[in-house]
Amino acid sequence: MNPRDIPREAFHASGAEVQAIDFGYVRSPDQDSATPAQHPVVIVGAGPVGLSLAIDLAQRGQRVVVLDNDHKLSIGSRAICFAKRTLEIWDRLGVGQRMVDKGVSWNVGKVFLKDEQLYEFNLLPESGHERPAFINLQQYYAEAYLVERALQLPGIDIRWHNKVTAVQSRADGALLSIDTPEGAYQMDAQWLVACDGARSPTRQMLGLESKGRIFQDRFLIADVKLADEANFPTERWFWFDPPFHPNQSVLLHRQPDNVWRIDFQLGWDADPEEEKKPENIIPRVKALLGADAQFELDWASVYTFACLRLDRFVHGRVVFAGDSAHGVSPFGARGANSGVQDAENLAWKLDWVLQGRASPELVNTYGPEREYAADENLCNSTRATDFITPKSEVSRLFRDAALHLAREHAFARRIVNSGRLSVPATLHTSPLNTPDTDAFVGTQVPGAVLLDAPLTKQGQPTWLLRELGRDFTLLVFGSAPAWAHDLPGVKVLQIGIDVIDHQALAAQRLDALPRTVVLVRPDQHVCARWRTPTEAAVRSALARATAAAV
Ligand SMILES: Cc1cc2nc3c(=O)[nH]c(=O)nc-3n(C[C@H](O)[C@H](O)[C@H](O)COP(=O)(O)OP(=O)(O)OC[C@H]3O[C@@H](n4cnc5c(N)ncnc54)[C@H](O)[C@@H]3O)c2cc1C
């Protein structure tokens, strides 16, 4: 069946049915072309990153081909925690609400030592944000909703059963060889984006290597479907050395469909095949949930992990995004979340270059920006992993001391690390930022993602992020100077005129006074701000933010 003919209800079914959707194979006219067909953007991989990128580009009017060697959604239990920033990006892509409706929203985490709660934390301690800190949603649902959205957009051609087998990179593009059930063909891409996952065949075909650390520990994932509502609130619970699993750690999360994800640390010596057997898993789960708990085992696997990254994410006309560019441990939920941020960073840059509005130098800035973000993620992920799985007696003593102190002392809670969860990187060192010339306080420095705030528009509630333009936005507190309306590709949003900051949270978060102006990029990062700007200063910041010579 042509995937575009799959009935809409299929994407709204649950669990096993969604995972059973078969997108099938459709012959492409490119396969009959005497010479390789030319395409502006080819994406390898229809995972969460490749799909998000394809939707963003297609919404911007670009034509995109997505190649995937498979024909189904991801199998089993992979990502479950999707962060506020990812939801905000998916809002822009038209799927945020769908994800939130199905997902389980949560903000609170609790940390236990043995059977005692040490402390709790709130990842979104303030109100005035449209989205929660996190939702939990099985990765196959997230992918299903992305595919459904992609199929609504005429510019996207997803080709399942299309396996990339060779890539030849050139100064002005890349030639791909592709295998299908009906034989091989070739295709020429002006830009090739590798979103082909942690093992990235594209990376290997170009002779590139991801480097980093491999951690010597094993974790069992047990996803269990409870017969009744469980006795746990919708929170993230993390235990160090609990009585039901001594000397190891355990993580508990709620997912939709009354499925609970339990990660049991096993240690390096554990035998993965033995540990995956239901007769070994069920007693572990009963020890946690209680001997009488009624549940079915939905999924089980044993994983190890590595923190790895490619040296450079841009290699001429071949760009790497998501797991193909960087791999982090699952503690902290950074894999898919940071990959979707890669996609959003790249989409507008590719669009501007393909439209001829910017030089390829703009795409090159994706490299340093997202490599910086990957380093921050890798650093946090490595710290969390070292804390959870101490590798020496001294580290374990330090860890246990921090845990005991955390009961009473807030400073020690900052040391305890059960996987600090994904937040978007502030791109402090980005070449696209214009340094401040005026004094501001707060977090919304050039390079930061704009924080959301509740607004009203013509008396109706709305949100700051929803009111931003497709390209750049000039946020003006008060009335905009006349020249602002002549800036090309810039939406002018006058706070107090076009929209009302009725709780004054936008002004507070941006440290804005009357006449303050903030320039926001298409990916919603702040790139410049002024107390009272001149036209020349704003035009120069715009040029810098699009990698034009300043
Ligand atoms: C146990 C576990 C828990 C996790 N929990 C979280 C979490 O809570 N939150 C989070 O953000 N992340 C989490 N992650 C990480 C997350 O799953 C990954 O970061 C995410 O799937 C990466 O997306 P991607 O699109 O880059 O790659 P993938 O999802 O791996 O997609 C790659 C795609 O490329 C295709 N492909 C591969 N080779 C070829 C080829 N030769 N030709 C064509 N197509 C090809 C594949 O079929 C696949 O569809 C977790 C991972 C694991 C293992």
The ligand as a Gaussian input file, in Angstrom:
#p B3LYP/6-31G(d) Opt

LIG

0 1
 C       17.161000       2.228000      26.147000
 C       17.137000       3.571000      25.514000
 C       16.445000       4.598000      26.127000
 C       16.444000       5.867000      25.564000
 N       15.744000       6.859000      26.185000
 C       15.728000       8.097000      25.639000
 C       14.898000       9.095000      26.188000
 O       14.164000       8.870000      27.139000
 N       14.909000      10.322000      25.581000
 C       15.681000      10.590000      24.487000
 O       15.671000      11.727000      24.010000
 N       16.425000       9.632000      23.913000
 C       16.462000       8.392000      24.445000
 N       17.151000       7.391000      23.828000
 C       17.903000       7.691000      22.588000
 C       17.013000       7.705000      21.344000
 O       16.371000       6.479000      21.185000
 C       17.906000       8.019000      20.132000
 O       18.718000       9.129000      20.438000
 C       17.077000       8.343000      18.886000
 O       16.379000       7.238000      18.397000
 C       18.018000       8.838000      17.771000
 O       17.248000       9.188000      16.677000
 P       17.886000       9.232000      15.217000
 O       16.762000       9.673000      14.333000
 O       19.150000      10.010000      15.259000
 O       18.311000       7.734000      14.890000
 P       17.454000       6.390000      14.869000
 O       16.229000       6.524000      15.682000
 O       18.393000       5.300000      15.224000
 O       17.012000       6.261000      13.345000
 C       17.935000       5.928000      12.348000
 C       17.175000       5.492000      11.100000
 O       18.108000       5.295000      10.044000
 C       17.738000       4.148000       9.306000
 N       18.932000       3.635000       8.623000
 C       20.023000       3.081000       9.170000
 N       20.877000       2.708000       8.206000
 C       20.326000       3.047000       7.012000
 C       20.743000       2.907000       5.656000
 N       21.890000       2.333000       5.309000
 N       19.926000       3.360000       4.687000
 C       18.746000       3.938000       4.995000
 N       18.315000       4.071000       6.277000
 C       19.092000       3.640000       7.269000
 C       17.177000       3.202000      10.374000
 O       16.306000       2.235000       9.819000
 C       16.446000       4.167000      11.302000
 O       15.091000       4.316000      10.921000
 C       17.161000       6.110000      24.367000
 C       17.835000       5.070000      23.729000
 C       17.825000       3.812000      24.292000
 C       18.538000       2.703000      23.585000

